[in-house]
Amino acid sequence: MKDLLITGCTSLIKNDVPKRLPEEIRPVVAGKDCAHRPGKRFYHTYPGEDTFSQLFDVYSFSCIVFVSGYADGGRGYADELHELEKTLLLAIHSHVDKFILLSTEQSQNYVPVPGPGGAELDRDYFQSAALCASQEEALCRFYAGRASLKTIILRLPYLADSSNSSNFLGSVFRQAVQKKKVLLPCHAYDRLDFISQRDLAALIGRIVEEDDDVSDAYYVSSGYLHTFGDLEALLRSTDPGMKILYENNADVINREDYPKRLRRTYGWIPRDDVMEQILNLYQRYTASAGKKRRTLSDLAEALLNRSGRVVGYAEMLIVFILSELLHHFLGNDVYFRFVDVRLFFVVIMGTVHGIRVGVVSALLSCIALFFQYMDQGVDWTLLFYNVENWIPFMIYIMAGSVTGYIKNKKTEEIRFSQEEYSLLRDKYIFLNEVYQSAMENKGEYKKQILGFKDSFGRIFDAVQKLDNVLPQGIFLEALVTMEDILENHSIAIYSVDRYERFGRLVACSNQMRSRLPKSAVLEEIGDLFRTVREGNVYKNTQMTEGLPVYANGIFRDGRLVLFVVIYEVSPEQYGMSYMNMFRILCGLVQTAFLRALEYEELTEQQTYYPDTNVMHTERFMEILTVQEEMRDRQIAEYVLLQLEETDKKRISDKLSRLIRTADVIGEGPDGKLYLLLTQVNQESFHFVESRLVSAGLHYHVTEKVGG
């Protein structure tokens, strides 16, 4: 089971894509539009949030799909490049196997600007969106090279789905329905291509399942050749009076007519010709658009819900008029003489609608009181200069301000509590979903651990790989198997001479090639040699500089013939279980190596020419093939010499005292004799060269037999 994370502009990826992925792939969708998506493993989070990184603690993602906001003719979204970079960093930190960027083919819509000598100096893009999309691809390539993250860039055409509500095709349908006028971006003769969600899901599934691919960029095509003019003809068939306009933007993309590279690499074959489904999709869109039309009552209700302030001021005017009428008709009544209707109006408005409406209501009451004084013959100068007359005005303003402030304070407290509750609710929902997913993972991981990842399964796999009759082949498979199982890349294997005085490097991890000597004097590593010679695993508990952390010997008839060392380990690899696993693997190597030596002794007559140590062609070519593979994997080196002399007996006698036991003399398919010097490179060859010259041997260095 492989976990797949889909993030970025997830609104372009409909639910059909996760549903149509193979059963061996478990999709997890995390985006801003996932709050209302039905089903499991849809998380309302995105790379800009802290909760996004928690998904990597729950799932072991083997692949991440980042959907660019510039795909499907989009214009991107805020902080998109930052979110892409954060997702890439999380992928690198979590050791994700593969990163897929769903980009747009418009990223290649540019004209190269030539410099001196005809080299490309710059790129002249026709739209800013194309430039931004190319920057996202460049960012992916940067991290692919810097962190060895396998990155696949898919340059998509326009997307199509059953609803087509928010994509390019949806915008075309929307213009056709609402405006009866459609604006297309390019020329009528320019190519127009669509890819269906079903084909996209099949492509993503094949890319996730493929392990032998490399980082690359691909054009995704349906394989059908259509133009914008074909789309125009289909739209006009629905409404002959529809107006079709073109922006006439340049299109110089060197796209593929058929996705041959995708078919060759992933075996993907597109199935759907979306252009044949355009009329059916248009009918679906118009039917759904008719259902979404609002009635007059719906619009009125929406206006009331969204215009709270307008409603508040309207209520204030109505209540103000009623209060003035009540004051006018009942102001002289003895029962209402001690009741201030205007103050009652101000208090009601401030209490119900807050400080703004309360202050405005107080001002209206002040204006009404002012005109009442004028009607009673009070001069405005007397009203202004007599401080006692200010008291009603101050009371109105104070009443409106205080009641409005209390209302606003309570409203803010309620709103804050609701937001806090909503935030906590979202967090608990998210944590509950993560917990449920973790419980599902527990059962699946248990099966995987009991199956392949268990030590018994891995040891069985190691036994099968070490089943070889060539000692050189066992060195290769032993090193590769140990690196895989022990999760370590500082391993070396040394052969020991018959007198147990020298150790000769036969294979080592790539990163240790330049750091390890080709030979070691065993007396100089006394503690290590004594411990290994006694049949125990050496552990560098004193952290002695220059000595490996672990070492273990391989014996034949009580004599040390090989020893395996691990130079560097991480802190969690200092435990007893790790050392025991190292001991077990060395035991498997010993069994396989001794079996290969016994086979070599039994077949010595078929391996060597009589009375010589010159190998027959078949066996020599087998050893040379293994050495070539070890050199290609950068775990060993060799130099191949073609000898001019062809007398096997004389060559055997001359070289028997000059070469080491690990070196090989053999006859090639061309009938000439060759000398294979293992763990020798061009820099160290001069040490051997002096001995060969002094013996009077004539030769030349070659890369291959017959070369």
Secondary structure, 3 states (H helix, E strand, C coil): CEEEEEEECHHHCCCHHHHHCCCCEEEEEECCCHHHCCCCCEECCCCCCHHHHHHHHHCCEEEEEEECCCHHHCCCCCCHHHHHHHHHHHHHHCCCCEEEEEEEHHHHCEEEEECHHHCEEEEEECCHHHHHHHHHHHHHHHHHHHHCCEEEEEEECEEECCCCCCCHHHHHHHHHHHCCEEEECCCCCCECCEEEHHHHHHHHHHHHHCCCCCCEEEECCCCCCCEHHHHHHHHHHHCCCCEEEECCCCCCCCCCCCCHHHHHHHCCCCCCCHHHHHHHHHHHHHHHHHHCCCCHHHHHHHHHHHCHHHHHHHHHHHHHHHHHHHHHHHCCCCCCCCCCHHHHHHHHHHHHHCHHHHHHHHHHHHHHHHHHHHHCCCCHHHHHHCHHHHHHHHHHHHHHHHHHHHHHHHHHHHHHHHHHHHHHHHHHHHHHHHHHHHHHHHHHHHHHHHHHHCHHHHHHHHHHHCCCCCHHHHHHHHHHHHHHHHCCCCEEEEEECCCCCEEEEEEECHHHCCCCCCEEEHHHHHHHHHHHHCCCCEECCCCCCCCCCEEEEEEECCEEEEEEEECCCCHHHCCHHHHHHHHHHHHHHHHHHHHHHHHHHHCHHHHECCCCCEECHHHHHHHHHHHHHHHHCCCCCEEEEEECCCCHHHHHHHHCCCCCCCCEEEECCCCCEEEEEECCCCCCHHHHHHHHHHCCCCEEEECCCCC
